[in-house]
Amino acid sequence: MEKKGRACVVVLGDLGRSPRMQYHALSLVRQASLEVDIVAYGGSEPHSAVIENESIHIHTMIQWQKYSHSLPKILYPLMLLLKPIIQFVVLLWFLCFKVPPPDAFIVQNPPVPTLVAVKWASSLRKSAFIVDWHNFGYTLLGLSVGRSSPFVSIYHWFEKRYGQMANGSLCVTRAMQHELAQNWGIRATVLYDQPPEFFCPTSLQEKHKVRFILNRYLCHPLGVRDCVTATTTGIGADDQNETLFTTLADTDILLKPNRPALVVSSTSWTPDEDFGILLEAAVMYDRRVAALLDENDSADEGVLWKEISGGKQYLYPRLLFIITGKGPEKEKYEEKIKRLNLKRVAFRTMWLSAEEYPLLLGSADLGVCLHTSSSGLDLPMKEKNICSDKPLSLTELVLASRWWICLVVGFQYALFPTHGKLVHLSFMHDELVKVEKNGLLFSSSSELADELLMLFRGFPNECDALKSLKNGVLETVCTMDELPFYTEPDEFEYKDNCDPCEIVSETYPNEVVIVSADILHGIIHGACHEQSEHIEEYGTRKPGESSNLKSS
């Protein structure tokens, strides 16, 4: 029997919080029939689809301990130097001795120690070296030490130098592709993320299930009391017949007409995600709704909550913000939330499993991304997880996303809904959203509050503005359905020294590059071919000896 090809996916981070690399592994196993090793840190558990796949082998490294928090600030530069050195040594050991020799290494960048270690390992093990550019590490370092620091210049040099040594490159946006080509001398293929089948809208039964899961969090407010706990007094944490959003009548599950709108935000609680913007918008929404309904500021919120518990429905709904994720600034913002004293807005923070998180997204009415890009060129996975090209039952999700200059010049934020399916919108002109066609833009917390009011007016059934955007998204979905997001391996042939960008551009000349696992496989094949030629030229592999990886 012919030996299967093998790829090694390298993540110098928490694998469970690296969905794109998990998707790479799944795609290479399912659609390219490769054995895949993953070298990464532990922490959050990956999705069960990754853990249970017999062709995926996870090798967990020991996590770097963050001693820098307890050391004097003057020693911080020393810790910056020691951290990559220790990471480098441990990673190199795993790549050279702990995993079987792969045909290709696929490494996530940043951080930069991976580029150096993987390049050295690929040379020692005669493997191809492929970089998946998520962002530029030197720009992230600049956020901590200042862009003028010599450490940033050194980091930039290493990142550029070793990036140029790669046999193949992927990147997440056209803007990054242009930057790599123009200023780094690197030809990269844009590989947009298409989340797997477990990211999809939920049925009513699944909504009831996930909201039953949420019941255990809802009874613990961030503060003494809020509009959620005050209106769920009769709903126990183990009540399987009723949740804040749904009720079970005989065998039918019904959505409550006066339920709150469920807003989800996934954050790493770091400085590059300014959570204060969302808090300000929440406060403005609360105050503006009270003003629109001519409520007295001194009115007792207990009366309002009692009316809601009795089934009264208002023109503007309550908002429940569920914030998922872990990070250093979580406690700071939780303390701020406790002091807000809002009547119609509540917050919950939680950490969900890899199986629960997609269910939550599929049940949400609104998704908010507060990620800002240090380079201005990358896309966060938070939006991508809300995207799929699978035909699904009627479910709507709105994504409100803080955005950056590479997508929409002059704006920082974007808002768009989905209708009928959770859609992948990255191939559009602005790489995500068409203004007033399938989304809205905002540049401040005040504008976000205004758009929350506009979209949720008449929630859940009379949201005219939201319905208009849904229709625009539905038209986009119909256009997308005409495009083959997945192409079979025999639809085109990979030739020696081929450029996957050219292949896709020829196949879809009027669209932005759309690539699938086959393109990823093609890049690996091309990189292996290039590495084989290099090895034959310098005599480190016998002429004619080639990689186990076959052409598609």
RADA-V698518 format. One record per residue. SS is DSSP state (H for helix, E for strand, C for the rest). PHI is phi as a letter, one per 30 degrees, with the letter a starting at -180 (* if undefined). NEAR is the number of other ideal C-beta (glycine too) atoms within 8 Angstrom. Layout:
BEGIN
SS;PHI;NEAR
SS;PHI;NEAR
END
This chain:
BEGIN
C;*;2
C;d;3
C;d;5
C;d;8
C;d;13
E;b;14
E;b;15
E;c;15
E;c;15
E;c;15
E;b;13
E;d;11
E;a;10
E;d;11
H;d;17
H;d;9
H;c;9
C;b;12
H;d;11
H;e;13
H;d;15
H;d;12
H;d;12
H;e;12
H;d;14
H;d;13
H;d;12
H;d;16
H;d;14
H;d;7
C;c;11
C;c;14
C;h;6
C;c;14
E;d;10
E;b;14
E;c;15
E;c;16
E;c;14
E;a;17
E;d;12
C;d;8
C;k;8
C;d;9
C;d;6
C;d;11
C;d;9
H;e;8
H;d;9
H;d;13
H;d;10
C;d;6
C;d;10
C;d;4
C;c;8
E;c;13
E;c;9
E;c;11
E;c;11
E;c;7
E;c;11
C;d;5
C;d;7
C;d;7
C;d;4
C;d;5
H;d;7
H;d;9
H;d;5
H;c;4
C;c;9
C;e;4
H;d;5
H;d;4
H;c;9
H;e;9
H;e;8
H;d;7
H;d;11
H;d;11
H;d;8
H;d;8
H;e;10
H;d;11
H;d;8
H;d;9
H;e;12
H;d;11
H;d;8
H;d;10
H;d;16
H;d;11
H;d;9
H;d;12
H;d;16
H;c;9
H;b;5
H;c;8
C;c;11
C;d;5
C;d;7
C;c;12
C;d;13
E;a;16
E;c;15
E;c;13
E;c;13
E;d;14
E;b;15
C;d;11
C;c;11
C;d;14
H;e;11
H;d;14
H;d;14
H;d;11
H;d;12
H;d;14
H;d;12
H;d;9
H;d;13
H;d;13
H;d;7
H;d;7
C;c;10
C;h;10
C;c;14
E;d;15
E;b;16
E;b;16
E;c;12
E;c;15
E;d;14
C;c;9
C;a;13
C;c;12
H;d;12
H;d;12
H;d;11
H;d;13
H;d;13
H;d;12
H;d;8
H;d;5
H;c;9
C;j;6
C;d;6
C;d;4
C;d;10
H;d;5
H;d;10
H;d;14
H;d;9
H;d;8
H;e;12
H;e;10
H;d;8
H;d;11
H;d;15
H;d;9
H;d;8
H;d;12
H;d;15
H;d;9
C;d;7
C;d;13
C;d;11
E;a;14
E;b;14
E;c;14
E;a;13
C;c;13
C;b;12
H;d;9
H;d;11
H;d;16
H;e;12
H;d;8
H;d;11
H;d;15
H;d;11
H;d;6
H;c;6
H;c;10
C;i;5
C;b;10
C;c;8
C;b;12
E;c;17
E;d;15
C;b;11
C;d;12
C;d;14
C;b;12
C;e;12
C;d;8
C;d;6
C;d;9
C;c;13
C;a;12
C;d;12
C;c;10
C;d;7
H;d;8
H;d;7
H;d;11
H;d;15
H;d;12
H;d;9
H;d;14
H;d;13
H;d;10
H;d;9
H;d;13
H;e;15
H;d;7
H;c;9
H;d;11
C;d;9
C;b;5
C;d;11
C;d;10
C;k;10
C;d;3
C;a;6
C;b;12
C;d;15
C;c;14
H;d;11
H;d;12
H;c;11
C;b;10
C;e;7
C;d;4
C;c;9
C;d;6
C;d;6
C;c;5
C;d;10
C;c;5
C;c;5
E;b;7
C;b;12
C;d;14
C;c;10
E;b;14
E;b;9
E;c;12
E;c;6
C;h;4
C;c;3
E;c;6
E;c;11
E;c;8
E;d;10
C;d;9
C;d;7
C;c;9
C;d;11
C;d;12
E;d;13
E;c;11
E;c;13
E;c;14
E;b;13
E;c;10
C;b;13
C;c;8
C;h;12
C;b;9
C;e;6
C;d;10
E;b;12
C;d;9
C;d;12
H;e;8
H;d;12
H;d;13
H;d;12
H;d;11
H;d;13
H;d;15
H;d;11
H;d;11
H;e;14
H;d;12
H;d;8
H;d;10
H;d;12
H;e;11
H;d;8
H;d;9
C;c;9
C;h;4
C;d;8
C;d;4
C;e;5
C;c;3
C;d;8
C;d;5
H;d;9
H;d;7
H;d;8
H;d;13
H;d;11
H;d;8
H;d;8
H;d;13
H;d;9
C;d;6
C;j;6
C;d;7
C;c;5
C;c;9
C;d;6
E;c;11
C;d;12
C;d;12
E;c;14
E;c;14
E;c;14
E;c;16
E;c;13
E;c;13
C;k;10
C;b;7
C;l;9
C;d;5
C;c;10
H;d;11
H;d;6
H;d;7
H;d;12
H;d;10
H;d;8
H;d;10
H;d;11
H;d;8
C;c;7
C;d;11
C;h;4
C;c;11
C;c;8
C;c;13
E;b;16
E;b;15
E;b;12
E;b;15
E;c;9
E;a;8
C;b;5
C;c;7
C;d;6
H;d;11
H;d;9
H;d;10
H;e;12
H;d;12
H;d;13
H;d;14
H;d;14
H;d;16
H;c;11
C;d;12
C;c;11
E;b;14
E;c;16
E;b;12
E;c;13
C;c;12
E;d;11
C;c;10
C;c;12
C;d;11
C;c;10
C;i;8
C;b;11
C;c;10
C;b;11
C;d;9
H;d;9
H;d;11
H;d;13
H;d;16
C;d;13
C;c;13
C;b;15
C;a;13
C;c;10
C;d;7
C;d;4
C;b;10
C;d;6
C;d;6
C;b;12
E;c;10
E;b;15
E;c;14
E;c;15
E;c;13
E;b;14
E;d;12
C;b;11
C;b;9
C;d;6
C;d;10
C;c;11
C;b;11
C;d;4
C;j;4
C;b;10
C;c;7
E;b;13
E;b;16
E;b;15
E;a;14
E;c;14
E;b;17
E;b;11
C;i;10
C;a;14
C;d;14
C;c;12
C;c;13
C;c;11
C;d;12
C;d;11
C;d;11
C;e;4
C;c;8
C;i;13
C;a;14
C;b;14
C;c;11
E;d;8
C;i;6
C;c;8
C;b;12
E;a;15
E;b;10
C;b;12
C;b;13
C;b;8
C;a;7
H;d;10
H;d;9
H;d;10
H;d;14
H;d;14
H;d;9
H;d;12
H;d;12
H;d;13
H;d;8
H;d;13
H;c;14
E;d;12
C;i;8
C;e;11
C;c;9
C;c;6
C;c;6
C;c;12
H;d;8
H;d;9
H;d;12
H;d;8
H;d;8
H;d;15
H;d;12
H;d;9
H;d;13
H;d;14
H;d;10
H;d;10
H;d;14
H;d;13
H;d;8
H;d;8
H;d;12
H;d;7
C;d;5
C;c;10
C;d;4
C;d;9
C;c;7
C;c;9
C;d;6
H;e;8
H;d;4
H;d;6
C;a;6
C;c;5
C;d;11
C;c;5
C;e;5
C;i;7
C;d;10
C;c;9
H;e;13
H;d;10
H;d;8
H;e;13
H;d;13
H;d;9
H;d;6
H;d;8
C;b;9
C;d;6
C;c;3
C;b;8
C;d;9
C;e;12
C;c;11
C;b;12
C;b;12
H;d;11
H;d;15
H;d;13
H;e;15
H;d;14
H;d;13
H;d;13
H;d;18
H;d;13
H;d;16
H;d;15
H;d;16
H;d;12
H;d;12
H;d;15
H;d;12
H;d;8
H;d;8
H;d;11
H;d;9
H;d;6
H;c;6
C;i;6
C;c;5
C;b;9
C;d;4
C;e;5
C;j;4
C;d;6
C;b;6
C;d;11
C;d;8
C;d;11
C;d;6
C;d;5
C;d;11
END
